[in-house]
């Protein structure tokens, strides 16, 4: 398994656990190892989402109710 894939799977698991700060950092690490454009874009989008989700959690906003 590639380093990128290991890091991406770790980031996804952290995200599922709603550990958004750690997930954002893990997506940024995965970004450093991504070789394909689609993976680079995916890592960037997921890291951005996690940074926003972290703020929602800190403010007590349920992400399922955000339109």
C-alpha contacts under 8 A as a table, 3 or more apart, distances in Angstrom:
res1	aa1	res2	aa2	distance
1	X	5	X	6.48
1	X	6	X	6.77
2	X	5	X	5.22
2	X	6	X	6.33
3	X	6	X	5.15
3	X	7	X	6.18
3	X	30	X	7.80
3	X	33	X	6.76
4	X	7	X	5.25
4	X	8	X	6.02
4	X	30	X	5.18
4	X	31	X	7.60
4	X	33	X	5.02
4	X	34	X	5.67
5	X	8	X	5.00
5	X	9	X	6.01
5	X	30	X	7.60
6	X	9	X	5.25
6	X	10	X	6.19
7	X	10	X	5.02
7	X	11	X	6.09
7	X	26	X	6.40
7	X	27	X	7.26
7	X	29	X	6.92
7	X	30	X	5.10
8	X	11	X	5.00
8	X	12	X	6.10
8	X	26	X	7.20
8	X	27	X	6.31
8	X	30	X	5.55
8	X	43	X	7.85
9	X	12	X	5.04
9	X	13	X	6.16
10	X	13	X	5.15
10	X	14	X	6.25
10	X	23	X	7.87
10	X	26	X	7.01
11	X	14	X	5.13
11	X	15	X	6.16
11	X	22	X	7.64
11	X	23	X	4.74
11	X	24	X	7.30
11	X	25	X	7.95
11	X	26	X	4.90
11	X	27	X	5.55
11	X	30	X	8.00
12	X	15	X	4.98
12	X	16	X	6.21
12	X	23	X	7.00
13	X	16	X	5.07
13	X	17	X	6.29
13	X	23	X	7.93
14	X	17	X	5.03
14	X	18	X	6.26
14	X	19	X	5.21
14	X	20	X	6.88
14	X	22	X	6.72
14	X	23	X	5.07
15	X	18	X	4.86
15	X	19	X	5.66
15	X	20	X	5.69
15	X	23	X	5.35
15	X	50	X	7.27
16	X	19	X	7.60
19	X	22	X	5.69
19	X	23	X	6.01
19	X	54	X	7.98
20	X	23	X	4.82
20	X	24	X	5.96
20	X	50	X	4.94
20	X	51	X	6.63
20	X	53	X	6.59
20	X	54	X	5.27
21	X	24	X	5.34
21	X	25	X	6.52
21	X	50	X	6.79
21	X	51	X	6.61
21	X	54	X	6.34
22	X	25	X	5.14
22	X	26	X	6.11
23	X	26	X	4.94
23	X	27	X	6.09
23	X	47	X	7.14
23	X	50	X	6.54
24	X	27	X	5.14
24	X	28	X	6.27
24	X	46	X	7.13
24	X	47	X	4.28
24	X	48	X	7.15
24	X	49	X	7.96
24	X	50	X	5.26
24	X	51	X	6.19
25	X	28	X	5.05
25	X	29	X	6.34
25	X	47	X	7.15
26	X	29	X	5.01
26	X	30	X	6.18
27	X	30	X	4.97
27	X	31	X	6.09
27	X	43	X	5.22
27	X	44	X	7.20
27	X	46	X	6.66
27	X	47	X	5.37
28	X	31	X	4.97
28	X	32	X	6.66
28	X	43	X	6.60
28	X	44	X	7.09
28	X	47	X	6.40
29	X	32	X	5.28
29	X	33	X	7.01
30	X	33	X	5.28
30	X	34	X	6.23
30	X	43	X	6.72
31	X	34	X	5.15
31	X	39	X	7.40
31	X	40	X	5.49
31	X	43	X	5.41
31	X	44	X	7.02
34	X	37	X	7.80
34	X	39	X	5.82
34	X	40	X	5.69
35	X	39	X	7.12
35	X	40	X	7.20
36	X	39	X	5.34
36	X	40	X	6.35
37	X	40	X	5.02
37	X	41	X	6.18
38	X	41	X	5.18
38	X	42	X	6.06
39	X	42	X	4.93
39	X	43	X	6.09
40	X	43	X	5.33
40	X	44	X	6.31
41	X	44	X	5.14
41	X	45	X	6.14
42	X	45	X	5.16
42	X	46	X	6.07
43	X	46	X	5.20
43	X	47	X	6.01
44	X	47	X	5.23
44	X	48	X	6.17
45	X	48	X	5.14
45	X	49	X	6.12
46	X	49	X	4.95
46	X	50	X	6.09
47	X	50	X	5.12
47	X	51	X	6.25
48	X	51	X	5.18
48	X	52	X	6.38
49	X	52	X	5.16
49	X	53	X	5.98
50	X	53	X	4.89
50	X	54	X	5.94
51	X	54	X	5.23
51	X	55	X	6.66
52	X	55	X	5.21
52	X	56	X	6.39
53	X	56	X	4.91
53	X	57	X	6.17
53	X	63	X	7.06
54	X	57	X	5.17
54	X	58	X	6.18
55	X	58	X	4.99
55	X	59	X	6.17
56	X	59	X	5.11
56	X	60	X	6.04
56	X	61	X	4.88
56	X	62	X	6.94
56	X	63	X	6.87
57	X	60	X	4.92
57	X	61	X	5.74
57	X	62	X	7.00
57	X	63	X	7.97
58	X	61	X	7.70
61	X	65	X	7.78
61	X	66	X	7.87
62	X	65	X	5.64
62	X	66	X	6.98
63	X	66	X	5.19
64	X	67	X	7.98
